[in-house]
Structure formats: structure tokens, C-alpha cells
Amino acid sequence: MTFEQLLDYAIANECSDIHITVGTHLAVRRFGTLQIINPEPTMDEARAMLYEIMTDEQRELAEGGRDLDFARYSKNGKVRMRVNIYHQRNNLAASIRILNETIPDFYSLKLPDVIESFCKLPRGLVLITGPTGSGKTTTLASMIDYINKNRPCHIMTIEDPIEYIYNHKLAMIHQRELGKDVSDYATALRSSLREDPDIILVGEMRDYETISAAITAAETGHLVFSTLHTTSAAQTVDRIIDGCPMEGRDQLRIQLTNILYGVVSQQLLPLQDGNGRIVATETMVMNPAIGNLIRENKTNQIPSTIQANGAMGMHTLNSDLKRLISNGMVDRATAFSYSNDRDSLQRLLNGGSLH
């Protein structure tokens, strides 16, 4: 089997990821579940598949012990992939994410309506959060594509690697890739402030230097989108503040209340019928009550405030899980496995309040 044949198999079976490891089986991830493929390829066959993905330069770096992150198109140019080459037990391996051929809109992704309102903001910070593989990049791509169709503006993206390619529509979009166009997120963010952007997309806020630069960009009148690996709005705020040196945290809390406009935390759940996945979200929109909780370091009270402000487009993850159960989209066991607070979900399903 060649890599292109394996890719065709994965696409035909609606798989999201491919795993190739020299010395063991191939595997694919379908609707969130890993599936082993038989028969096991020989070591030479697996290595040939990996070499098929890489350029000569990348092969040399990989054989020299380097891990690689890059994006590329399939040979026929129809499928774009995000590739991570790594080493395990002294052999090469790869994890390959298959990207959508076209950028889906947030209606087809079944994202909450508040996403559209975030795309219309003139400035501020909006965060899309969730665990690895929860669709954060696709959500951000749908938002940038919506803005591209509806706003004449300058968008700068800073990505590692570039996954979705945007064509200019109403907007002008410049995409910068770490390792090729710029060395790191923080450097790119500081540079972008001199490049006349209206909107800046930061692929991931990995460290405090990047977080600080993103906050500065939002404070200076730009609309900033980024991601974090957190699973709730409260955890997102805590993660940002905990990354700051102790002496600067009070000031950072004040800054966040002024520039943080919204947080969408998302997870992908397998559908009850086994034929796909659906997104479950928690949404937080900044208002005076949430701002006070952040300033006073009472983020543990954010979920109850979100629950009380549904009219603003807010909802907790548990309330969205309840909706998916009620609609027959996911089963109770699956919903409970993804909940951050199972006791509260049980009370909610029994007809009680969140707390």
C-alpha cells in the first residue's frame, strides 16, 4: 500500500487522522475512535509511506533525529494535511490530520450563534478552547472565512503550521508560519502591530510571552483570536492568570475584564448512531458580573453566572450536553464522560438547577 492509497482509504471512511509507525500496524481515527488496520506493513513499506509525505530536506532532518511539523497537499492537490513526524523506539512515526477540502461555515459545524457576533467585534480578545482534536482550528477557520466574506479588513494569521489556505475576498489575509516566516508567536505578534492589521489570529497561546503579546494587541485596538487547551471558560481565565508572575496577576485580571470579549470551549462527541461526531460547547460573553468575578479572583463562580445569562448567548457545557441528550444526538454515558462536573449534570437532567 502506498501513502496515497492509505489516504484514499481514510477519506472514503471519513477518518480524521492517520498514524504510520515503522515496525508496527497502521491506524486511523474514525469519529474519535482509533482503528488498527491489518495487515501490518513491513518496515520498508511503512518507511516508504513516510518518505512519500516528506521532501528530501525533511527526510534528511527526520533521519537526523528531528521532529517535524508541517502541512502539505496530497499528490493530486485535493487534500491538505497537517503532519507531525516524530521518533519512538528508535523508529520514525507520523500523525497526520486530514483537513477539510473547503472551510466549513459555523452553521454547518453547528456552532452557537454567538460565534457570529464575535466575528463582528471591532476589537478585543476571543478565545476558542478545548482539548487536542476538538476542532478549534476548524472553528477559527470558519470565523476567518466568515469575516473574509463580510468585512473589508486586513487579517494577519500566525500559525504552526498553516493548515487552511484563505483566498482574498473582501478581506486581505496574510498567513505567517512559524519556522518559515517567523521564529515564534510572540515575535510575530509584536511585528504584526506594525503591519496595519485589523484582526490577528494566533494559532495557540502557548506561553506567557505569547499571552502578554496577544493582550497588548487587543488593548491597542485589534481583534485577536486565539486558542488554549482548556475545557471551560473558568479554567481558561485561570490558565491565563496562573501563567503570569505573581506580582502582575492583579493587573492582568483588570486587563482581561477590559479586553476579553468571549470564550468558546468545545469538545467533539461521538453521535449516538455511531455515524459521526457533534460539537458540545460552553460559551462565555464578558459582562459586568463576569468582569467582577475575574477582578475579585472568584472564577469558580463563573459557571453559575453563565447559566444565569442565557439571554446573552451564554451556556455551560452541561446545559449543552443536556440539549444533545434531549435531542437524541448523544447517549447519557457519553455525555457524562465529557462533562466537567458530573454531579451538576445529573442534577440538571433530573430537573434541578445547575448548582
Buried (B, 14 or more C-beta within 10 A) or exposed (E): BEBBEBBBBBBEEEBBBBBBBBBBBBBBBBBBEEEEBEEBBEBEBBBBBBBBBBEEEBBEBBEEEEEBBBBBEBEEEEBBBBBBBBBEEEBBBBBBBBBBEEBBBBEEBEBBEBBBBBBEBEBBBBBBBBBEBBBBBBBBBBBBBBBBEBBEBBBBBBBBBBBBEBEEBEBBBBBBBBEEBBEBBBBBBEBBBEEEBBBBBBBBBBEBBBBBBBBBBBBEEBBBBBBBBBBBBBBBBBBBBEBBEEEEBEEBBEBBBBBBBBBBBBBBBBBBEEEBBBBBBBBBBBEEBBBEBBEEEEBEBBBBBBBEBEEBBBBBBBBBBBBBBEEEBBBBEBBBEBBBBEEBBBBBBEEEEBE
